[in-house]
Amino acid sequence: MKRIFSLLALILALATSPSVARAADGDVGKLEVAHEMIAAWKAADWRKVADLFAEDGVLRSMMIEPVVGRPAIYDRISALGKGAPDGVILDVAHMGLIDGLVFIERVDRFVYNGHPGSTPVVGVLDIRNGKVQEWREYYDRASLLREMGVGEAPEKK
């Protein structure tokens, strides 16, 4: 019986140690968060997308003003999501970590208000404590809007 209590005490000590907290900030933990984010977009789970951000997280699409804070991120994502009720497939070509940041090269595929489209994107995620602190998105905004069916078509020459 003494052995069982000793074993339980050891398990409890390990479970509450700082190394477990650091696991979320390790490479594997950061990639797990990125994969959860990819799955949430595909499932059109806009609440999950927002919840993967830190309370004061930032979504920064480089062509427009950043969206700051989980509630604002949810409002933005869910509003866009109304046009893509079947979700957005983040078709990942490459994903990896550089200097603690997750880089994702991908093509986003979607049907927005009945209009199928796709656009190439590079996303850089700063993930700490198991949450996205900042997500920077690099893409051509004019092309994205055209693909969504809401932008102007390019002039023909």
CNS distance restraints for C-alpha pairs under 8 A (distance, minus, plus):
assign (resid   1 and name CA) (resid   5 and name CA) 6.48 0.50 0.50
assign (resid   2 and name CA) (resid   6 and name CA) 6.18 0.50 0.50
assign (resid   3 and name CA) (resid   7 and name CA) 6.06 0.50 0.50
assign (resid   4 and name CA) (resid   8 and name CA) 6.12 0.50 0.50
assign (resid   5 and name CA) (resid   9 and name CA) 6.04 0.50 0.50
assign (resid   6 and name CA) (resid  10 and name CA) 6.20 0.50 0.50
assign (resid   7 and name CA) (resid  11 and name CA) 6.21 0.50 0.50
assign (resid   8 and name CA) (resid  12 and name CA) 6.11 0.50 0.50
assign (resid   9 and name CA) (resid  13 and name CA) 6.09 0.50 0.50
assign (resid  10 and name CA) (resid  14 and name CA) 6.18 0.50 0.50
assign (resid  11 and name CA) (resid  15 and name CA) 6.08 0.50 0.50
assign (resid  12 and name CA) (resid  16 and name CA) 6.27 0.50 0.50
assign (resid  13 and name CA) (resid  17 and name CA) 6.04 0.50 0.50
assign (resid  14 and name CA) (resid  20 and name CA) 7.47 0.50 0.50
assign (resid  15 and name CA) (resid  20 and name CA) 6.39 0.50 0.50
assign (resid  16 and name CA) (resid  20 and name CA) 6.80 0.50 0.50
assign (resid  16 and name CA) (resid  21 and name CA) 7.92 0.50 0.50
assign (resid  17 and name CA) (resid  21 and name CA) 7.12 0.50 0.50
assign (resid  18 and name CA) (resid  22 and name CA) 6.16 0.50 0.50
assign (resid  19 and name CA) (resid  23 and name CA) 6.23 0.50 0.50
assign (resid  20 and name CA) (resid  24 and name CA) 7.44 0.50 0.50
assign (resid  21 and name CA) (resid  25 and name CA) 7.60 0.50 0.50
assign (resid  21 and name CA) (resid 129 and name CA) 7.48 0.50 0.50
assign (resid  22 and name CA) (resid  26 and name CA) 6.42 0.50 0.50
assign (resid  22 and name CA) (resid 129 and name CA) 7.63 0.50 0.50
assign (resid  23 and name CA) (resid  28 and name CA) 7.74 0.50 0.50
assign (resid  23 and name CA) (resid  29 and name CA) 6.12 0.50 0.50
assign (resid  24 and name CA) (resid  28 and name CA) 7.67 0.50 0.50
assign (resid  24 and name CA) (resid  29 and name CA) 4.45 0.50 0.50
assign (resid  24 and name CA) (resid  30 and name CA) 6.55 0.50 0.50
assign (resid  24 and name CA) (resid 128 and name CA) 7.37 0.50 0.50
assign (resid  24 and name CA) (resid 129 and name CA) 5.64 0.50 0.50
assign (resid  24 and name CA) (resid 130 and name CA) 5.04 0.50 0.50
assign (resid  25 and name CA) (resid  29 and name CA) 5.87 0.50 0.50
assign (resid  25 and name CA) (resid  30 and name CA) 6.13 0.50 0.50
assign (resid  25 and name CA) (resid 127 and name CA) 7.20 0.50 0.50
assign (resid  25 and name CA) (resid 128 and name CA) 5.53 0.50 0.50
assign (resid  25 and name CA) (resid 129 and name CA) 5.65 0.50 0.50
assign (resid  25 and name CA) (resid 130 and name CA) 6.44 0.50 0.50
assign (resid  26 and name CA) (resid  30 and name CA) 6.22 0.50 0.50
assign (resid  27 and name CA) (resid  31 and name CA) 6.19 0.50 0.50
assign (resid  27 and name CA) (resid  97 and name CA) 7.15 0.50 0.50
assign (resid  27 and name CA) (resid 100 and name CA) 7.29 0.50 0.50
assign (resid  28 and name CA) (resid  32 and name CA) 6.13 0.50 0.50
assign (resid  29 and name CA) (resid  33 and name CA) 6.39 0.50 0.50
assign (resid  29 and name CA) (resid 130 and name CA) 6.85 0.50 0.50
assign (resid  30 and name CA) (resid  34 and name CA) 6.35 0.50 0.50
assign (resid  30 and name CA) (resid 102 and name CA) 7.17 0.50 0.50
assign (resid  30 and name CA) (resid 127 and name CA) 5.98 0.50 0.50
assign (resid  30 and name CA) (resid 128 and name CA) 7.68 0.50 0.50
assign (resid  30 and name CA) (resid 130 and name CA) 6.76 0.50 0.50
assign (resid  31 and name CA) (resid  35 and name CA) 6.13 0.50 0.50
assign (resid  31 and name CA) (resid  96 and name CA) 7.87 0.50 0.50
assign (resid  31 and name CA) (resid 102 and name CA) 7.11 0.50 0.50
assign (resid  32 and name CA) (resid  36 and name CA) 6.15 0.50 0.50
assign (resid  33 and name CA) (resid  37 and name CA) 6.21 0.50 0.50
assign (resid  33 and name CA) (resid  52 and name CA) 7.39 0.50 0.50
assign (resid  33 and name CA) (resid 127 and name CA) 7.81 0.50 0.50
assign (resid  33 and name CA) (resid 130 and name CA) 6.58 0.50 0.50
assign (resid  33 and name CA) (resid 131 and name CA) 7.20 0.50 0.50
assign (resid  33 and name CA) (resid 132 and name CA) 7.97 0.50 0.50
assign (resid  34 and name CA) (resid  38 and name CA) 6.30 0.50 0.50
assign (resid  34 and name CA) (resid 102 and name CA) 7.59 0.50 0.50
assign (resid  34 and name CA) (resid 125 and name CA) 7.90 0.50 0.50
assign (resid  35 and name CA) (resid  39 and name CA) 6.21 0.50 0.50
assign (resid  36 and name CA) (resid  40 and name CA) 6.12 0.50 0.50
assign (resid  37 and name CA) (resid  41 and name CA) 6.34 0.50 0.50
assign (resid  37 and name CA) (resid  48 and name CA) 7.76 0.50 0.50
assign (resid  37 and name CA) (resid  49 and name CA) 5.93 0.50 0.50
assign (resid  37 and name CA) (resid  52 and name CA) 6.98 0.50 0.50
assign (resid  38 and name CA) (resid  42 and name CA) 6.39 0.50 0.50
assign (resid  38 and name CA) (resid  89 and name CA) 7.59 0.50 0.50
assign (resid  38 and name CA) (resid  90 and name CA) 6.12 0.50 0.50
assign (resid  39 and name CA) (resid  43 and name CA) 6.13 0.50 0.50
assign (resid  40 and name CA) (resid  44 and name CA) 6.03 0.50 0.50
assign (resid  40 and name CA) (resid  45 and name CA) 5.00 0.50 0.50
assign (resid  40 and name CA) (resid  46 and name CA) 6.97 0.50 0.50
assign (resid  40 and name CA) (resid  48 and name CA) 6.08 0.50 0.50
assign (resid  40 and name CA) (resid  49 and name CA) 5.77 0.50 0.50
assign (resid  41 and name CA) (resid  45 and name CA) 6.23 0.50 0.50
assign (resid  41 and name CA) (resid  46 and name CA) 7.04 0.50 0.50
assign (resid  41 and name CA) (resid  49 and name CA) 6.77 0.50 0.50
assign (resid  41 and name CA) (resid  87 and name CA) 5.62 0.50 0.50
assign (resid  41 and name CA) (resid  88 and name CA) 5.33 0.50 0.50
assign (resid  41 and name CA) (resid  89 and name CA) 6.70 0.50 0.50
assign (resid  41 and name CA) (resid  90 and name CA) 7.42 0.50 0.50
assign (resid  42 and name CA) (resid  86 and name CA) 7.49 0.50 0.50
assign (resid  42 and name CA) (resid  87 and name CA) 4.68 0.50 0.50
assign (resid  42 and name CA) (resid  88 and name CA) 4.85 0.50 0.50
assign (resid  42 and name CA) (resid  89 and name CA) 4.91 0.50 0.50
assign (resid  42 and name CA) (resid  90 and name CA) 7.11 0.50 0.50
assign (resid  43 and name CA) (resid  86 and name CA) 7.00 0.50 0.50
assign (resid  43 and name CA) (resid  87 and name CA) 5.44 0.50 0.50
assign (resid  43 and name CA) (resid  88 and name CA) 7.69 0.50 0.50
assign (resid  44 and name CA) (resid  81 and name CA) 6.95 0.50 0.50
assign (resid  44 and name CA) (resid  84 and name CA) 7.67 0.50 0.50
assign (resid  44 and name CA) (resid  85 and name CA) 6.26 0.50 0.50
assign (resid  44 and name CA) (resid  86 and name CA) 6.01 0.50 0.50
assign (resid  44 and name CA) (resid  87 and name CA) 4.04 0.50 0.50
assign (resid  44 and name CA) (resid  88 and name CA) 6.94 0.50 0.50
assign (resid  45 and name CA) (resid  49 and name CA) 6.40 0.50 0.50
assign (resid  45 and name CA) (resid  87 and name CA) 7.77 0.50 0.50
assign (resid  46 and name CA) (resid  50 and name CA) 6.30 0.50 0.50
assign (resid  46 and name CA) (resid  74 and name CA) 6.74 0.50 0.50
assign (resid  46 and name CA) (resid  77 and name CA) 6.30 0.50 0.50
assign (resid  46 and name CA) (resid  78 and name CA) 5.54 0.50 0.50
assign (resid  46 and name CA) (resid  81 and name CA) 7.11 0.50 0.50
assign (resid  47 and name CA) (resid  51 and name CA) 6.04 0.50 0.50
assign (resid  47 and name CA) (resid  74 and name CA) 6.50 0.50 0.50
assign (resid  47 and name CA) (resid  78 and name CA) 7.73 0.50 0.50
assign (resid  48 and name CA) (resid  52 and name CA) 6.15 0.50 0.50
assign (resid  49 and name CA) (resid  53 and name CA) 7.26 0.50 0.50
assign (resid  49 and name CA) (resid  74 and name CA) 7.56 0.50 0.50
assign (resid  49 and name CA) (resid  77 and name CA) 7.96 0.50 0.50
assign (resid  50 and name CA) (resid  70 and name CA) 5.79 0.50 0.50
assign (resid  50 and name CA) (resid  71 and name CA) 7.53 0.50 0.50
assign (resid  50 and name CA) (resid  73 and name CA) 6.00 0.50 0.50
assign (resid  50 and name CA) (resid  74 and name CA) 4.98 0.50 0.50
assign (resid  50 and name CA) (resid  77 and name CA) 7.66 0.50 0.50
assign (resid  51 and name CA) (resid  70 and name CA) 6.94 0.50 0.50
assign (resid  52 and name CA) (resid 130 and name CA) 7.88 0.50 0.50
assign (resid  52 and name CA) (resid 131 and name CA) 5.36 0.50 0.50
assign (resid  52 and name CA) (resid 132 and name CA) 6.10 0.50 0.50
assign (resid  53 and name CA) (resid  57 and name CA) 5.41 0.50 0.50
assign (resid  53 and name CA) (resid  58 and name CA) 7.78 0.50 0.50
assign (resid  53 and name CA) (resid  70 and name CA) 6.18 0.50 0.50
assign (resid  53 and name CA) (resid 131 and name CA) 5.07 0.50 0.50
assign (resid  53 and name CA) (resid 132 and name CA) 4.38 0.50 0.50
assign (resid  53 and name CA) (resid 133 and name CA) 6.20 0.50 0.50
assign (resid  53 and name CA) (resid 134 and name CA) 7.85 0.50 0.50
assign (resid  54 and name CA) (resid  69 and name CA) 7.56 0.50 0.50
assign (resid  54 and name CA) (resid  70 and name CA) 6.62 0.50 0.50
assign (resid  54 and name CA) (resid 131 and name CA) 5.08 0.50 0.50
assign (resid  54 and name CA) (resid 132 and name CA) 5.61 0.50 0.50
assign (resid  54 and name CA) (resid 133 and name CA) 5.46 0.50 0.50
assign (resid  55 and name CA) (resid  69 and name CA) 5.63 0.50 0.50
assign (resid  55 and name CA) (resid  70 and name CA) 5.02 0.50 0.50
assign (resid  55 and name CA) (resid  71 and name CA) 7.98 0.50 0.50
assign (resid  56 and name CA) (resid  68 and name CA) 6.44 0.50 0.50
assign (resid  56 and name CA) (resid  69 and name CA) 4.26 0.50 0.50
assign (resid  56 and name CA) (resid  70 and name CA) 6.22 0.50 0.50
assign (resid  56 and name CA) (resid 133 and name CA) 7.22 0.50 0.50
assign (resid  57 and name CA) (resid  68 and name CA) 5.96 0.50 0.50
assign (resid  57 and name CA) (resid  69 and name CA) 5.08 0.50 0.50
assign (resid  57 and name CA) (resid  70 and name CA) 6.17 0.50 0.50
assign (resid  57 and name CA) (resid 132 and name CA) 6.36 0.50 0.50
assign (resid  57 and name CA) (resid 133 and name CA) 4.45 0.50 0.50
assign (resid  57 and name CA) (resid 134 and name CA) 5.59 0.50 0.50
assign (resid  58 and name CA) (resid  66 and name CA) 6.60 0.50 0.50
assign (resid  58 and name CA) (resid  67 and name CA) 5.67 0.50 0.50
assign (resid  58 and name CA) (resid  68 and name CA) 4.55 0.50 0.50
assign (resid  58 and name CA) (resid  69 and name CA) 6.17 0.50 0.50
assign (resid  58 and name CA) (resid  70 and name CA) 7.96 0.50 0.50
assign (resid  58 and name CA) (resid  73 and name CA) 7.70 0.50 0.50
assign (resid  58 and name CA) (resid 133 and name CA) 6.19 0.50 0.50
assign (resid  58 and name CA) (resid 134 and name CA) 4.60 0.50 0.50
assign (resid  58 and name CA) (resid 135 and name CA) 6.34 0.50 0.50
assign (resid  59 and name CA) (resid  66 and name CA) 5.73 0.50 0.50
assign (resid  59 and name CA) (resid  67 and name CA) 5.11 0.50 0.50
assign (resid  59 and name CA) (resid  68 and name CA) 6.51 0.50 0.50
assign (resid  59 and name CA) (resid  73 and name CA) 6.83 0.50 0.50
assign (resid  59 and name CA) (resid 134 and name CA) 5.89 0.50 0.50
assign (resid  59 and name CA) (resid 135 and name CA) 5.01 0.50 0.50
assign (resid  59 and name CA) (resid 136 and name CA) 6.38 0.50 0.50
assign (resid  60 and name CA) (resid  64 and name CA) 7.59 0.50 0.50
assign (resid  60 and name CA) (resid  65 and name CA) 7.06 0.50 0.50
assign (resid  60 and name CA) (resid  66 and name CA) 4.43 0.50 0.50
assign (resid  60 and name CA) (resid  67 and name CA) 6.36 0.50 0.50
assign (resid  60 and name CA) (resid 134 and name CA) 7.24 0.50 0.50
assign (resid  60 and name CA) (resid 135 and name CA) 5.91 0.50 0.50
assign (resid  60 and name CA) (resid 136 and name CA) 4.73 0.50 0.50
assign (resid  60 and name CA) (resid 137 and name CA) 6.15 0.50 0.50
assign (resid  61 and name CA) (resid  65 and name CA) 7.25 0.50 0.50
assign (resid  61 and name CA) (resid  66 and name CA) 6.46 0.50 0.50
assign (resid  61 and name CA) (resid 136 and name CA) 5.92 0.50 0.50
assign (resid  61 and name CA) (resid 137 and name CA) 4.72 0.50 0.50
assign (resid  61 and name CA) (resid 138 and name CA) 6.59 0.50 0.50
assign (resid  62 and name CA) (resid  66 and name CA) 7.73 0.50 0.50
assign (resid  62 and name CA) (resid 136 and name CA) 6.88 0.50 0.50
assign (resid  62 and name CA) (resid 137 and name CA) 6.07 0.50 0.50
assign (resid  62 and name CA) (resid 138 and name CA) 6.00 0.50 0.50
assign (resid  62 and name CA) (resid 139 and name CA) 7.89 0.50 0.50
assign (resid  63 and name CA) (resid 141 and name CA) 6.63 0.50 0.50
assign (resid  67 and name CA) (resid  72 and name CA) 6.31 0.50 0.50
assign (resid  67 and name CA) (resid  73 and name CA) 5.89 0.50 0.50
assign (resid  67 and name CA) (resid  76 and name CA) 7.81 0.50 0.50
assign (resid  68 and name CA) (resid  72 and name CA) 6.24 0.50 0.50
assign (resid  68 and name CA) (resid  73 and name CA) 6.63 0.50 0.50
assign (resid  69 and name CA) (resid  73 and name CA) 6.14 0.50 0.50
assign (resid  70 and name CA) (resid  74 and name CA) 6.08 0.50 0.50
assign (resid  71 and name CA) (resid  75 and name CA) 6.24 0.50 0.50
assign (resid  72 and name CA) (resid  76 and name CA) 6.18 0.50 0.50
assign (resid  73 and name CA) (resid  77 and name CA) 6.03 0.50 0.50
assign (resid  74 and name CA) (resid  78 and name CA) 5.77 0.50 0.50
assign (resid  75 and name CA) (resid  79 and name CA) 6.01 0.50 0.50
assign (resid  76 and name CA) (resid  80 and name CA) 6.36 0.50 0.50
assign (resid  77 and name CA) (resid  81 and name CA) 5.87 0.50 0.50
assign (resid  78 and name CA) (resid  82 and name CA) 6.30 0.50 0.50
assign (resid  79 and name CA) (resid  83 and name CA) 7.67 0.50 0.50
assign (resid  80 and name CA) (resid  84 and name CA) 7.02 0.50 0.50
assign (resid  81 and name CA) (resid  85 and name CA) 5.87 0.50 0.50
assign (resid  81 and name CA) (resid  87 and name CA) 7.12 0.50 0.50
assign (resid  83 and name CA) (resid 111 and name CA) 7.81 0.50 0.50
assign (resid  83 and name CA) (resid 112 and name CA) 4.90 0.50 0.50
assign (resid  83 and name CA) (resid 113 and name CA) 4.76 0.50 0.50
assign (resid  84 and name CA) (resid  88 and name CA) 6.96 0.50 0.50
assign (resid  84 and name CA) (resid 110 and name CA) 6.77 0.50 0.50
assign (resid  84 and name CA) (resid 111 and name CA) 5.78 0.50 0.50
assign (resid  84 and name CA) (resid 112 and name CA) 4.77 0.50 0.50
assign (resid  84 and name CA) (resid 113 and name CA) 6.47 0.50 0.50
assign (resid  86 and name CA) (resid 110 and name CA) 7.96 0.50 0.50
assign (resid  86 and name CA) (resid 111 and name CA) 7.50 0.50 0.50
assign (resid  87 and name CA) (resid 110 and name CA) 6.83 0.50 0.50
assign (resid  88 and name CA) (resid 108 and name CA) 6.52 0.50 0.50
assign (resid  88 and name CA) (resid 109 and name CA) 5.80 0.50 0.50
assign (resid  88 and name CA) (resid 110 and name CA) 4.88 0.50 0.50
assign (resid  88 and name CA) (resid 111 and name CA) 7.71 0.50 0.50
assign (resid  89 and name CA) (resid 108 and name CA) 5.64 0.50 0.50
assign (resid  89 and name CA) (resid 109 and name CA) 5.06 0.50 0.50
assign (resid  89 and name CA) (resid 110 and name CA) 6.37 0.50 0.50
assign (resid  90 and name CA) (resid 106 and name CA) 6.23 0.50 0.50
assign (resid  90 and name CA) (resid 107 and name CA) 6.00 0.50 0.50
assign (resid  90 and name CA) (resid 108 and name CA) 4.62 0.50 0.50
assign (resid  90 and name CA) (resid 109 and name CA) 6.50 0.50 0.50
assign (resid  91 and name CA) (resid 106 and name CA) 5.28 0.50 0.50
assign (resid  91 and name CA) (resid 107 and name CA) 5.09 0.50 0.50
assign (resid  91 and name CA) (resid 108 and name CA) 5.96 0.50 0.50
assign (resid  91 and name CA) (resid 109 and name CA) 7.15 0.50 0.50
assign (resid  92 and name CA) (resid 104 and name CA) 6.75 0.50 0.50
assign (resid  92 and name CA) (resid 105 and name CA) 6.01 0.50 0.50
assign (resid  92 and name CA) (resid 106 and name CA) 4.22 0.50 0.50
assign (resid  92 and name CA) (resid 107 and name CA) 6.58 0.50 0.50
assign (resid  93 and name CA) (resid 104 and name CA) 7.67 0.50 0.50
assign (resid  93 and name CA) (resid 105 and name CA) 5.61 0.50 0.50
assign (resid  93 and name CA) (resid 106 and name CA) 5.16 0.50 0.50
assign (resid  93 and name CA) (resid 107 and name CA) 7.63 0.50 0.50
assign (resid  94 and name CA) (resid 103 and name CA) 7.90 0.50 0.50
assign (resid  94 and name CA) (resid 104 and name CA) 5.85 0.50 0.50
assign (resid  94 and name CA) (resid 105 and name CA) 5.13 0.50 0.50
assign (resid  94 and name CA) (resid 106 and name CA) 6.91 0.50 0.50
assign (resid  95 and name CA) (resid 102 and name CA) 7.00 0.50 0.50
assign (resid  95 and name CA) (resid 103 and name CA) 5.51 0.50 0.50
assign (resid  95 and name CA) (resid 104 and name CA) 4.47 0.50 0.50
assign (resid  95 and name CA) (resid 105 and name CA) 6.35 0.50 0.50
assign (resid  96 and name CA) (resid 102 and name CA) 5.63 0.50 0.50
assign (resid  96 and name CA) (resid 103 and name CA) 5.47 0.50 0.50
assign (resid  96 and name CA) (resid 104 and name CA) 6.85 0.50 0.50
assign (resid  97 and name CA) (resid 101 and name CA) 5.29 0.50 0.50
assign (resid  97 and name CA) (resid 102 and name CA) 4.58 0.50 0.50
assign (resid  97 and name CA) (resid 103 and name CA) 6.06 0.50 0.50
assign (resid  98 and name CA) (resid 102 and name CA) 6.67 0.50 0.50
assign (resid  98 and name CA) (resid 103 and name CA) 7.28 0.50 0.50
assign (resid 100 and name CA) (resid 126 and name CA) 7.53 0.50 0.50
assign (resid 101 and name CA) (resid 124 and name CA) 6.61 0.50 0.50
assign (resid 101 and name CA) (resid 125 and name CA) 5.78 0.50 0.50
assign (resid 101 and name CA) (resid 126 and name CA) 5.18 0.50 0.50
assign (resid 101 and name CA) (resid 127 and name CA) 7.02 0.50 0.50
assign (resid 102 and name CA) (resid 124 and name CA) 5.64 0.50 0.50
assign (resid 102 and name CA) (resid 125 and name CA) 5.03 0.50 0.50
assign (resid 102 and name CA) (resid 126 and name CA) 6.64 0.50 0.50
assign (resid 102 and name CA) (resid 127 and name CA) 7.65 0.50 0.50
assign (resid 103 and name CA) (resid 122 and name CA) 7.12 0.50 0.50
assign (resid 103 and name CA) (resid 123 and name CA) 5.82 0.50 0.50
assign (resid 103 and name CA) (resid 124 and name CA) 4.65 0.50 0.50
assign (resid 103 and name CA) (resid 125 and name CA) 6.52 0.50 0.50
assign (resid 104 and name CA) (resid 122 and name CA) 5.59 0.50 0.50
assign (resid 104 and name CA) (resid 123 and name CA) 5.11 0.50 0.50
assign (resid 104 and name CA) (resid 124 and name CA) 6.43 0.50 0.50
assign (resid 105 and name CA) (resid 120 and name CA) 7.76 0.50 0.50
assign (resid 105 and name CA) (resid 121 and name CA) 6.10 0.50 0.50
assign (resid 105 and name CA) (resid 122 and name CA) 4.54 0.50 0.50
assign (resid 105 and name CA) (resid 123 and name CA) 6.59 0.50 0.50
assign (resid 106 and name CA) (resid 120 and name CA) 5.89 0.50 0.50
assign (resid 106 and name CA) (resid 121 and name CA) 5.44 0.50 0.50
assign (resid 106 and name CA) (resid 122 and name CA) 6.25 0.50 0.50
assign (resid 107 and name CA) (resid 118 and name CA) 6.46 0.50 0.50
assign (resid 107 and name CA) (resid 119 and name CA) 5.42 0.50 0.50
assign (resid 107 and name CA) (resid 120 and name CA) 4.25 0.50 0.50
assign (resid 107 and name CA) (resid 121 and name CA) 5.85 0.50 0.50
assign (resid 108 and name CA) (resid 118 and name CA) 5.30 0.50 0.50
assign (resid 108 and name CA) (resid 119 and name CA) 5.37 0.50 0.50
assign (resid 108 and name CA) (resid 120 and name CA) 6.30 0.50 0.50
assign (resid 108 and name CA) (resid 121 and name CA) 6.99 0.50 0.50
assign (resid 109 and name CA) (resid 116 and name CA) 7.69 0.50 0.50
assign (resid 109 and name CA) (resid 117 and name CA) 5.93 0.50 0.50
assign (resid 109 and name CA) (resid 118 and name CA) 4.32 0.50 0.50
assign (resid 109 and name CA) (resid 119 and name CA) 6.85 0.50 0.50
assign (resid 110 and name CA) (resid 116 and name CA) 5.76 0.50 0.50
assign (resid 110 and name CA) (resid 117 and name CA) 5.51 0.50 0.50
assign (resid 110 and name CA) (resid 118 and name CA) 6.19 0.50 0.50
assign (resid 111 and name CA) (resid 115 and name CA) 5.16 0.50 0.50
assign (resid 111 and name CA) (resid 116 and name CA) 4.07 0.50 0.50
assign (resid 111 and name CA) (resid 117 and name CA) 6.07 0.50 0.50
assign (resid 111 and name CA) (resid 148 and name CA) 7.53 0.50 0.50
assign (resid 112 and name CA) (resid 116 and name CA) 6.24 0.50 0.50
assign (resid 112 and name CA) (resid 117 and name CA) 7.43 0.50 0.50
assign (resid 112 and name CA) (resid 148 and name CA) 5.53 0.50 0.50
assign (resid 112 and name CA) (resid 149 and name CA) 7.49 0.50 0.50
assign (resid 113 and name CA) (resid 148 and name CA) 7.81 0.50 0.50
assign (resid 115 and name CA) (resid 147 and name CA) 7.67 0.50 0.50
assign (resid 115 and name CA) (resid 148 and name CA) 6.26 0.50 0.50
assign (resid 115 and name CA) (resid 149 and name CA) 6.09 0.50 0.50
assign (resid 116 and name CA) (resid 147 and name CA) 7.17 0.50 0.50
assign (resid 116 and name CA) (resid 148 and name CA) 7.11 0.50 0.50
assign (resid 117 and name CA) (resid 147 and name CA) 4.59 0.50 0.50
assign (resid 117 and name CA) (resid 148 and name CA) 5.92 0.50 0.50
assign (resid 118 and name CA) (resid 144 and name CA) 7.40 0.50 0.50
assign (resid 118 and name CA) (resid 147 and name CA) 6.14 0.50 0.50
assign (resid 119 and name CA) (resid 139 and name CA) 7.60 0.50 0.50
assign (resid 119 and name CA) (resid 143 and name CA) 7.15 0.50 0.50
assign (resid 119 and name CA) (resid 144 and name CA) 5.86 0.50 0.50
assign (resid 119 and name CA) (resid 147 and name CA) 7.19 0.50 0.50
assign (resid 120 and name CA) (resid 139 and name CA) 6.43 0.50 0.50
assign (resid 121 and name CA) (resid 137 and name CA) 6.83 0.50 0.50
assign (resid 121 and name CA) (resid 138 and name CA) 5.70 0.50 0.50
assign (resid 121 and name CA) (resid 139 and name CA) 4.89 0.50 0.50
assign (resid 122 and name CA) (resid 137 and name CA) 5.95 0.50 0.50
assign (resid 122 and name CA) (resid 138 and name CA) 5.18 0.50 0.50
assign (resid 122 and name CA) (resid 139 and name CA) 6.76 0.50 0.50
assign (resid 123 and name CA) (resid 135 and name CA) 6.73 0.50 0.50
assign (resid 123 and name CA) (resid 136 and name CA) 5.57 0.50 0.50
assign (resid 123 and name CA) (resid 137 and name CA) 4.54 0.50 0.50
assign (resid 123 and name CA) (resid 138 and name CA) 6.25 0.50 0.50
assign (resid 124 and name CA) (resid 135 and name CA) 5.68 0.50 0.50
assign (resid 124 and name CA) (resid 136 and name CA) 5.09 0.50 0.50
assign (resid 124 and name CA) (resid 137 and name CA) 6.58 0.50 0.50
assign (resid 125 and name CA) (resid 132 and name CA) 6.50 0.50 0.50
assign (resid 125 and name CA) (resid 133 and name CA) 7.60 0.50 0.50
assign (resid 125 and name CA) (resid 134 and name CA) 5.89 0.50 0.50
assign (resid 125 and name CA) (resid 135 and name CA) 4.51 0.50 0.50
assign (resid 125 and name CA) (resid 136 and name CA) 6.46 0.50 0.50
assign (resid 126 and name CA) (resid 132 and name CA) 5.84 0.50 0.50
assign (resid 126 and name CA) (resid 133 and name CA) 5.53 0.50 0.50
assign (resid 126 and name CA) (resid 134 and name CA) 5.19 0.50 0.50
assign (resid 126 and name CA) (resid 135 and name CA) 6.37 0.50 0.50
assign (resid 127 and name CA) (resid 131 and name CA) 5.39 0.50 0.50
assign (resid 127 and name CA) (resid 132 and name CA) 4.38 0.50 0.50
assign (resid 127 and name CA) (resid 133 and name CA) 5.60 0.50 0.50
assign (resid 127 and name CA) (resid 134 and name CA) 7.25 0.50 0.50
assign (resid 128 and name CA) (resid 132 and name CA) 6.46 0.50 0.50
assign (resid 128 and name CA) (resid 133 and name CA) 6.46 0.50 0.50
assign (resid 139 and name CA) (resid 144 and name CA) 7.69 0.50 0.50
assign (resid 140 and name CA) (resid 144 and name CA) 6.31 0.50 0.50
assign (resid 141 and name CA) (resid 145 and name CA) 6.17 0.50 0.50
assign (resid 142 and name CA) (resid 146 and name CA) 6.27 0.50 0.50
assign (resid 142 and name CA) (resid 151 and name CA) 6.72 0.50 0.50
assign (resid 143 and name CA) (resid 147 and name CA) 6.12 0.50 0.50
assign (resid 143 and name CA) (resid 151 and name CA) 7.92 0.50 0.50
assign (resid 144 and name CA) (resid 148 and name CA) 6.15 0.50 0.50
assign (resid 144 and name CA) (resid 151 and name CA) 7.98 0.50 0.50
assign (resid 145 and name CA) (resid 149 and name CA) 6.25 0.50 0.50
assign (resid 145 and name CA) (resid 150 and name CA) 5.30 0.50 0.50
assign (resid 145 and name CA) (resid 151 and name CA) 4.50 0.50 0.50
assign (resid 145 and name CA) (resid 152 and name CA) 7.73 0.50 0.50
assign (resid 146 and name CA) (resid 150 and name CA) 5.84 0.50 0.50
assign (resid 146 and name CA) (resid 151 and name CA) 4.38 0.50 0.50
assign (resid 146 and name CA) (resid 152 and name CA) 6.08 0.50 0.50
assign (resid 146 and name CA) (resid 153 and name CA) 6.19 0.50 0.50
assign (resid 147 and name CA) (resid 151 and name CA) 7.75 0.50 0.50
